[in-house]
Amino acid sequence: MNVNEPPILLVGTGAMASLFAALLAAKGLKVRLLGTWKENIKVLNEVGVKFIDQEENEFIYPVEATSDPEKCYGSRFAIVLVKSYQTTYAAKRLVKCLEPDGLALTLQNGLSNREILADALGEQRVISGATTLGATLIGPGIVRMGGTGGISIGYHKNVKLPADLLRQAGFEVEVVGDTRSLVWGKLVINAAINPLTALLGVKNGELLENPNSRKLMRLITIESAGVAAALEIKLPYPDPVETVESVAQRTASNYSSMYIDMGRGSLTEIDAINGAIVRAGEAIGAPTDKNRMLWLLVRASTKDQQLN
């Protein structure tokens, strides 16, 4: 990146935003985080982001952080990494940040994030993406990498900018043409791993160690993939079960975001993941009993709002 270029903007200050901040800053790229968590913002500005890799090596990288979108004005490239239920709020703040020709890449969980961002920013300023990288936030300013994975980005006429920047930071980046395939590909993975780890209180890899949880994971994957097939969406991998198990293995030491949220008694992304699959399946008459059960169980265990 040119020294006169504005920093890469990361919308969010949670685990994934902190992970991306560390990995980008490690390659000498300027990074700015926009969030609302005051304690974390203070630590990030005063100390930097502490990154713990999978071998338990620790590194600290300088980054900027703010809660004021006005301080992010002039951003050319933003990566949106907030929870799905925070997307509408994040979109309103991004309006104050992005240049007229700037781009926002969503790497969030769930459905409809792109549409919400596009409503606020315009169709030509939003790109869909997905990643299977894993991270756990240990505390303010401290993130542990929870697993390896690549980044897939939907095709856009200006896709070269984000793809080049992410590759410069060492990410494996693939540009794909079918964004629905991209989003549903990640959705099927999240639907099988996240709620089960949260309900069972285990790390991702532990789902593979118990034959019962492994079978549950497979059954949910098959049902979710069936909804995608009924919608005539081709997933970006040939074998959904094999892919889900592979992701669980690659992120074996990671605690899923839903596990963390449930442990804190916070809102989860269950509505945007399993709930979204249920709504999509019901609309076309595809079976969603297993996803509905997970949806209800997580809702019964958290502060999530009542079903509509």
C-alpha positions as a printed Julia matrix, in Angstrom:
308×3 Matrix{Float64}:
   0.0     0.0     0.0
   1.2     3.52   -0.82
   2.29    5.46    2.28
  -0.25    8.16    1.41
  -3.1     5.68    1.22
  -5.62    5.77    4.09
  -5.57    2.78    6.44
  -7.59   -0.33    5.71
 -10.76    0.06    7.76
 -11.97   -2.88    9.84
 -15.54   -2.46   11.05
 -15.66   -4.2    14.4
 -13.3    -4.78   17.32
 -14.15   -8.39   18.15
 -12.22  -11.59   17.55
 -12.24  -11.6    13.75
 -11.58   -7.86   13.43
  -8.67   -8.19   15.87
  -7.32  -11.19   13.95
  -7.44   -9.34   10.65
  -5.9    -6.27   12.25
  -2.95   -8.31   13.48
  -2.4   -10.21   10.22
  -2.62   -7.04    8.11
  -0.42   -4.98   10.44
   2.15   -7.8    10.54
   2.77   -7.16    6.84
   3.25   -3.45    7.39
  -0.21   -2.38    6.24
  -1.91    0.52    8.01
  -5.01   -0.58    9.88
  -7.83    1.32   11.57
 -10.64   -0.35   13.54
 -14.07    1.22   14.0
 -16.03   -0.15   16.93
 -18.0     0.62   20.07
 -16.14   -1.32   22.78
 -14.38    1.53   24.62
 -12.04   -0.6    26.74
 -10.8    -2.5    23.71
 -10.35    0.67   21.66
  -8.26    2.18   24.47
  -5.98   -0.87   24.65
  -5.6    -1.09   20.88
  -4.48    2.56   20.7
  -2.18    2.45   23.72
  -0.63   -1.0    23.31
  -1.6    -2.39   19.91
  -3.16   -5.72   19.1
  -1.52   -8.73   20.75
  -1.59  -11.74   18.44
  -1.09  -15.3    19.7
  -0.45  -17.82   16.94
  -1.22  -21.52   16.98
   2.22  -22.3    18.44
   1.5   -19.87   21.33
   4.02  -17.31   20.04
   3.02  -13.74   20.94
   3.4   -10.62   18.82
   2.2    -7.05   19.25
   1.35   -4.85   16.26
   0.45   -1.14   16.26
  -3.03   -0.26   15.01
  -5.46    2.65   15.25
  -8.93    2.3    16.75
 -11.86    4.66   17.18
 -15.56    4.79   17.97
 -16.04    7.89   15.81
 -16.88    7.23   12.14
 -15.96   10.81   11.29
 -12.33    9.89   12.03
 -12.54    7.2     9.35
 -13.58    9.57    6.57
 -11.78    8.95    3.3
 -11.5     5.16    3.62
 -11.1     3.38    0.31
 -11.45   -0.18    1.54
 -13.35   -1.54    4.53
 -13.83   -5.09    5.8
 -17.05   -5.56    7.75
 -16.6    -8.05   10.6
 -19.39   -7.23   13.05
 -22.13   -9.62   14.18
 -24.97   -9.99   11.7
 -27.44   -8.24   14.01
 -25.13   -5.21   14.06
 -24.99   -4.82   10.28
 -27.66   -2.12    9.97
 -25.9     0.05   12.57
 -22.51   -0.6    10.96
 -23.87    0.35    7.53
 -25.07    3.74    8.81
 -21.62    4.43   10.24
 -19.86    3.29    7.07
 -21.75    5.9     5.06
 -19.63    8.48    6.88
 -16.38    6.63    6.16
 -16.19    5.37    2.6
 -15.0     7.39   -0.36
 -17.54    7.64   -3.2
 -15.62    4.9    -5.03
 -14.69    3.02   -1.86
 -15.48   -0.65   -1.3
 -16.86   -2.56    1.67
 -16.19   -6.31    1.84
 -18.44   -8.31    4.16
 -16.92  -11.45    5.64
 -19.72  -11.87    8.18
 -21.75  -14.89    9.13
 -25.33  -15.35    7.99
 -27.56  -14.12    5.19
 -28.64  -10.62    4.1
 -25.53   -8.73    5.25
 -24.66   -7.7     1.72
 -28.18   -6.49    1.02
 -28.26   -4.37    4.19
 -24.9    -2.8     3.36
 -25.89   -2.21   -0.26
 -29.08   -0.43    0.79
 -26.97    2.09    2.7
 -23.86    2.31    0.53
 -25.06    1.41   -2.96
 -24.74   -1.83   -4.91
 -21.41   -0.93   -6.49
 -19.67   -0.31   -3.18
 -20.31   -3.71   -1.55
 -18.65   -7.08   -2.15
 -19.65  -10.4    -0.58
 -17.0   -12.68    0.83
 -16.44  -15.58    3.18
 -13.64  -16.97    5.3
 -13.17  -20.06    7.44
 -10.42  -18.51    9.57
 -10.98  -18.92   13.29
 -10.11  -16.63   16.19
 -10.78  -16.25   19.92
 -10.65  -12.93   21.73
  -8.82  -13.55   25.01
  -9.37  -10.05   26.37
  -9.18   -6.41   25.27
  -6.56   -6.18   22.54
  -5.6    -9.87   22.72
  -6.57  -12.38   20.03
  -5.59  -16.01   19.54
  -5.67  -17.58   16.09
  -8.01  -20.55   16.18
  -7.46  -22.11   12.77
  -6.33  -21.62    9.23
  -8.48  -20.94    6.2
  -8.74  -18.95    3.02
 -10.86  -16.04    1.86
 -13.31  -16.19   -1.03
 -14.54  -12.96   -2.61
 -17.41  -12.52   -5.01
 -16.57  -11.03   -8.38
 -16.78   -7.24   -8.66
 -15.43   -4.9   -11.31
 -13.06   -3.43   -8.7
 -12.23   -6.71   -6.97
  -8.5    -6.29   -7.68
  -8.07   -3.76   -4.85
  -9.28   -5.96   -1.97
  -7.85   -9.14   -3.48
  -4.38   -7.6    -3.88
  -4.36   -6.09   -0.4
  -5.4    -9.35    1.25
  -2.86  -11.35   -0.75
  -0.21   -8.81    0.23
  -1.04   -9.65    3.84
  -0.51  -13.35    3.17
  -4.12  -14.48    2.86
  -5.09  -17.15    0.36
  -7.68  -15.36   -1.77
 -10.01  -16.83   -4.37
 -12.34  -14.72   -6.53
 -15.58  -16.48   -7.41
 -18.47  -15.57   -9.66
 -21.5   -16.84   -7.76
 -21.97  -14.84   -4.55
 -25.02  -16.86   -3.46
 -22.85  -19.97   -3.6
 -20.24  -18.17   -1.53
 -22.63  -17.03    1.19
 -24.51  -20.34    1.4
 -21.25  -22.26    1.43
 -20.24  -20.53    4.65
 -23.79  -20.67    6.02
 -23.92  -24.48    5.77
 -20.6   -24.71    7.65
 -21.63  -22.29   10.4
 -25.04  -23.93   10.84
 -23.43  -27.27   11.66
 -20.53  -26.11   13.84
 -21.51  -22.96   15.73
 -24.74  -23.96   17.51
 -23.47  -27.42   18.42
 -20.27  -26.07   19.99
 -22.35  -23.51   21.89
 -24.92  -25.99   23.17
 -22.41  -28.7    24.02
 -19.81  -26.31   25.42
 -16.91  -27.64   23.32
 -14.24  -26.46   20.93
 -14.78  -26.99   17.2
 -12.53  -30.03   17.0
 -14.28  -31.82   19.84
 -17.36  -32.23   17.64
 -15.35  -34.75   15.64
 -14.18  -36.71   18.68
 -17.6   -37.75   19.92
 -19.5   -40.03   17.49
 -22.85  -38.57   18.55
 -21.92  -34.92   18.01
 -20.2   -35.88   14.76
 -23.39  -37.58   13.55
 -25.45  -34.54   14.54
 -23.07  -32.29   12.65
 -23.42  -34.48    9.56
 -27.24  -34.57    9.74
 -27.47  -30.79   10.06
 -25.05  -30.33    7.18
 -27.05  -32.62    4.93
 -30.31  -30.81    5.76
 -28.78  -27.34    5.21
 -27.19  -28.41    1.93
 -30.59  -29.81    0.92
 -32.17  -26.37    1.34
 -29.44  -24.85   -0.83
 -30.05  -27.5    -3.48
 -33.8   -26.83   -3.39
 -33.01  -23.16   -4.0
 -30.84  -24.25   -6.95
 -27.73  -22.9    -5.26
 -24.56  -24.83   -6.06
 -22.32  -24.91   -3.02
 -18.64  -24.03   -3.58
 -17.49  -27.52   -2.59
 -18.48  -31.0    -3.84
 -19.02  -32.73   -0.49
 -20.65  -30.6     2.26
 -20.09  -33.15    5.04
 -16.41  -33.57    4.19
 -15.98  -29.78    4.03
 -17.67  -29.13    7.38
 -15.57  -31.8     9.08
 -12.43  -30.39    7.45
 -13.21  -26.9     8.77
 -13.89  -28.3    12.24
 -10.5   -30.04   12.09
  -8.6   -26.98   10.82
 -10.15  -24.85   13.56
 -10.04  -27.59   16.19
  -8.66  -25.38   18.97
 -11.11  -22.56   18.33
 -14.16  -21.68   20.37
 -16.86  -20.57   17.95
 -18.29  -17.07   18.25
 -21.65  -18.56   19.25
 -19.98  -20.51   22.06
 -18.43  -17.27   23.33
 -21.68  -15.32   22.98
 -23.7   -17.96   24.81
 -21.13  -18.1    27.6
 -21.44  -14.33   28.05
 -25.21  -14.44   27.93
 -25.07  -12.2    24.87
 -27.15  -12.13   21.72
 -26.02  -14.73   19.18
 -26.17  -14.97   15.4
 -28.53  -17.94   15.51
 -31.29  -16.01   13.69
 -28.98  -15.18   10.78
 -27.61  -18.73   10.55
 -29.96  -21.6    11.43
 -32.94  -19.27   11.58
 -32.17  -18.05    8.07
 -32.01  -21.63    6.8
 -35.39  -22.39    8.41
 -37.0   -19.34    6.82
 -35.52  -20.13    3.41
 -36.59  -23.78    3.65
 -40.12  -22.98    4.75
 -40.57  -20.61    1.82
 -39.99  -23.45   -0.65
 -41.23  -26.42    1.37
 -37.79  -27.93    2.1
 -37.29  -29.86    5.38
 -35.63  -27.85    8.15
 -36.56  -29.73   11.34
 -32.98  -30.14   12.56
 -32.06  -26.5    11.97
 -35.28  -25.42   13.68
 -34.43  -27.51   16.74
 -30.99  -25.9    17.03
 -32.55  -22.47   16.49
 -35.01  -23.04   19.33
 -32.43  -24.58   21.67
 -29.99  -21.68   21.31
 -32.8   -19.16   21.73
 -33.95  -20.96   24.86
 -30.42  -20.7    26.28
 -29.67  -17.03   25.49
 -31.05  -13.51   25.51
 -32.11  -13.73   21.87
 -35.55  -12.3    21.19
 -38.67  -14.39   20.91
 -39.51  -16.04   17.6
 -41.67  -14.01   15.27
